[in-house]
Amino acid sequence: MFSAVRSYLLPIIKLYLLGFKVLLVQLFSRPFRLPVMPRQDGKVAIVTGGGRGIGFEVVRHMARLGAHVIIGYAVSQCAGWRLVKQRGEGCPAGYCGRDEQEGLAAVRRICEEYKEAKVEFTKLDLASLQSVRQFVQSFTERDLPLNILVNNAGVMLVPEGRTEDGFEQHFGINYLGHFLLTCLLLDTLKDSGKCGHFSRVVNVSSSAHRIGKIRLNDLNSCQCYSAHAAYCRSKLAQLLFSSHLHQELQRGGFPLSSCAVDPGMVDTALYRHLWTPLCLAQSAIARLLFKTPAEGAATVVYAALSPALEGECGGGYWANGCREMTTPPTFDPQLQLSLWETSVQLLGLQ
């Protein structure tokens, strides 16, 4: 009994202490100012979750620079929608089409701001492996290049639930859905890169990975569920994947790099499940203390577009415009390989 309570409470305490530390550092540090980026005419980018928050700002900036940006919006990932769908109760009021309308509205806003913008919205539900495969098939049939993939969409501290394919939501959406998306697009990314103009995979991570633990025999958090532990685990898994992918690409000599970015604590809807007596993340206080979405997007855009991160320089873990060290498990080659092989098996990939 005591062990179960400890396993449940410890991740909560650790995450909130880490969040407090990150917020203090953020408050006393100068926000990274994105330098002038080169034009991106002729380049194609996919940004998951680009309909709002950090993702929207990333799409907006790329579109302004002339890139053709496809918003892969995470449709119907809401825990409530998943639950009623599994029960076969039909569409709950306010859920159906809400995310799709938000994605289309994002396209309209950007096109109104930049008349020449090439931005489009395509349905993508990272909680459904079938949806991911359909998205990739639809994209590859268009025979477009793919120069930039930004894995940005995610969920945080959502109630216990399962994806369409039976995976724990944080693991399934934040990590496994993006793992499948990236793997299925790898050939196109490789073919689109060239010496001096590498293609790039940018994984939007979180400092929460520092307290995450990977248990290969319980990736679905069946033994003792904690939304806090599950979120941290998904972010560590994302970082392990990003690092291992970059190393494999280097060994193969491919014109493609992979990196991870921590945007910091940003005033977005991601924090709506955050516990606090004052509902901090939904109040005016958050707007005063957290980064704006544009500030949070700055390092993501830098990692995706900066000439300074060309080739081998493009890997690693970035925060506030600088490369940072991560926790020892991130560098564990055996853990990286084991997680990769387990993920491949779970997804039925070769």
N, C-alpha and C positions, 0 to 999 in steps of 0.2 A: 504493500500500500504506500509506504513512505517513498519507495523507489519510483513508483509511478507518478506520485505528486512531484517529486524532485525532477523527474524527466520532463514533466509538463511545464513547471515553473521556471526552471533554469534558463531555457532558451528565451523566455519572455524577459526575464531580468537582464540577461546578456544583451539582447537586442535593443532594449530601451536605454541601457547604459551606453552602448555603442552609438545609438542615435544621438544621445545627449552630447557625447564627445565630438561626433561629427559636426553637430550643429554649432558647438563652441568654436571649433576650428574654422568652420565656414564663416561665422560672424566676424572673426578677427583676421580673415584673409581677404585679399583683394580678389574679386571675381575675375576669372580668366576672360580676357577680351579677345575675341576672334580676330586674327589679322585678315587682311584682304586676301581672299581666295581667288584662284584663277578661274576663268570661264570654264564651263563644263559642257559646252555645245557638242552634241553628238553622243554624249554619254547617257546610259540608261541606269536608273537606280530603282531598287525596290526597298520600301520602308514599311515594316510591319507596325501596325498601330499608329499610323500617321495621321489619323483624323483629329487628334487633339493632343494637348500637352507637349511634351518634348518632341514626339514624333512629328507633330504638325509643324513645329518650328524648324525641324530638320528638312522636311519636305519644302517648306516655304523658302528656305535659304538656297537649297539646291535648284529649285525652279527659277529663282531670281537669277542664278548664274547660268541658266540655259540648259540644264539637264532635263531629260525626259524622266519624270518620276512617277512610279506606280505605287499607290498606297494600297498595301495589302492589309485591309482593315479586319480586325479580329471580331467578327460578327458573332453575337449571341454567346459570349463567354461568361455571362453573368451566372453566378451560382444558382440564383433563383430560377433562371430559365432552364439551366441544366436539370434541376430537380424536377420541375413540372414536365419537362420533355421526357425524362426517364419514366415518370408515372403515367405518361400518355394523356395528360390533362389538357393538351392544347396550348395555345399561345396565351400567356398572361398579359393583361393590359399593360401597355407601355414598353414591353420587351420587343415585340416583333417589329422589325424595320427600324428600331431606334438607332442602332449602330450604323446601319446602312445610310440612313438619313444624315447622320453626323458625318460620315465619310464623304458623301456627296456635297454636303454643305462646306466641308473643308476645301474641296476642289473649287467650288464656286468662289469662296473667299480669296483664294490664291489667284485665281484667274481674273478676278476683279481688280486685284492689286497689281498684278503683272499681266498685261494684256497678251503677251507672247508666251506665257507659261505653258509648258506641256506637262500637265498633271492629270492623272486619272485614278479612279477608284475601282478596285476589284475585290470581291468578297474573299475573305480568307479567315477560316475559323481554326485557330491553332489547337483548339480542344478536340478537333476531329482530324484524324490522319487522312481520311478520305478527302476532306476539304483541302488539306495541304497538297495532296497529290493532284487534285483537280486544278488547283491554282497553278501548280508548276506545269501541268500538261497544257493548260490554256496559254501560259506564257511562252513555252517552248514552241508551240504551234505557230506563233507569230514570227518566229525566226529573228528575234531581236537580240542584240548583244546584251550583256549584263556586266556593268563595270563596278557597281556598288550594291551591296546587300547590307541593310541595317536591320538587325534583329532587335527591335525596340519594344514590341508589345509585351505586356505581362500583367500578372495579377499579384496582389500582396495581401496576406493575412485574410484570405477569403475563408468562409466556413468550410468544414470538411465536406468533400464531395469528390466525384470522379468525372473524368472526361468521357467523351463518347466511347472511347476504347478501353475504359476501365482504369486509367491512371490517375493518381492523386493530382489534383488540379494544378498546384504550383509546379510540380515536377513535369506534368504533361504539357502545360501551356508555356511556362517560362523556358523550359529546357528542351523537352523531347520534341515538341512541335517545331521549334527552331532548328533542332538537330536534323530532323527529317527534311525540312525546307532547304537548309544549306546543302546537305548531301545530294539532294535531287537537282540542285542548281549548280553543283560544283563544276561539271563539264563546261557549262555555258560560261561560268565565271573564268575558268582557265583559258578558254578559247578567246575570250574578250580582252584578256590582258596581254601586254607586250612589254618588252624591256623599256624601262623608263616611264611606263604608264601601267603599272600593276593594277589589276582588279583588287577590290578590297571587301572583306567581310568585317563588319563592326558589330560587336555584341554589346548591347547596353546592359551593364551589370549593376552591382551595388556593393557598397562596403560591407553589407550583411554577409557576404561570402566568407568574411574573416572568422565568423563564429559558426559556420556551417560544417556539418559532418556527413560524409558519404558512407552509407551502409549499403553495400551492394546487394545484401540479402533482404533489404527492406526499403527499397527506393520509393515504395508507395506509402510509407509511414503507417503500416498496418499495426505494428506492435504497440505503439503509444503515439496517438496523433496530437500534434501541436502545430497550429498554423504558422507560428513563429519559426519553429525548427524546420518545417517544410519549406518555407520561403527561403531561409538561409541556405538550406541544402540545394535548392534549385539554382540559386545564384552561384554557389561553389561549383556545381556541375557545369554550369554555363561557362565558367572561367576555365575549368579543366579542359573542356571541349575546345574552347578558343585557342588555348595554348598548344594543345596536342595537334590541332589542325594546322596551325602556323608552322610547327616543326616538320610535319609531314610534307607540307607544301615546299618548304625550304629544301628538304632532302630530295624531293622530286624535281627541283629546279623549275617549278611552275611560276608564271608571272601573276601570282595571287598571294595576298597577305591576309592575316587574320589577327584582330586585336579585340580587347575588351575595354569598355569605358564606364567609369563611375560618374554619373552626372551630378552626384550630391543629393542633398535633400531639397526637392523641388516642389513648389506649390501646384500639385496636380491632383486629379481624382484618384491616383494610385493609393493615396493615404486615407481613403474614406473608411477603411476598416481598422484604422489605427486606434488603439484604446487610449483614451485620455478623458479625465473628468470634464475638461473644458472643450472637448471636440476641437483640439488645437488645429488639426490639419484642415478643418472646414471653416475656420474663423478668420477674422481680420488679422489675428496674431500671426498666422501662417504666412500671410502676404507680407508681413513685416520681417519675419525671421528666415523664411525659406528663400531659395533662389526662385527667380521667375523661370517659366518654361524656356524662354530665349536664352537665359544664362545657363540653364541646365543642358541645353542643346549645343552650346558653343564647342565643348570638347568633342562631342559626337561628330559635328560637322568637320572639325579640325582633323580628327582621325580618318574621316572618310575622304577628305579632299586635299589636305595639305601636301605640297610637294616635298616638304621636309620629312615626311613619313613614307617616302617611296621605298619600295623593295623591302629589304631586310629590316629597315628602320620602322616598318609598319606594325610589327608585332608588339606584344606586351600588354600592360594594364595601365590605363591612363585616367587621371583625375585632375580637374582644374587646369587643363592644358599641359600637364607634366606626366612623364612616365613615373610610376610608383612601384615599389616592391609589394608583393602580396604575401599571404601566409605560406608556410612550408608545404602543406598538402598540395598547393597549386603547382608546385614544381616536381611533385612525385611522379616519375615517368610510369611506374607500375600502376598507380592509381588512375592516371590518365588513360593508359591503355585498357585497363580493366573496365573502366566506365564506358569507353568507346566501344569495346567489344560487346558489352552487355546491352548498350543502346542499339547497336546494330542487330542483335538477336531479338530484342523487344519489337523492333520495327520490321523485322523480316527482310533486312537489306543484305546484299551480298558484299 
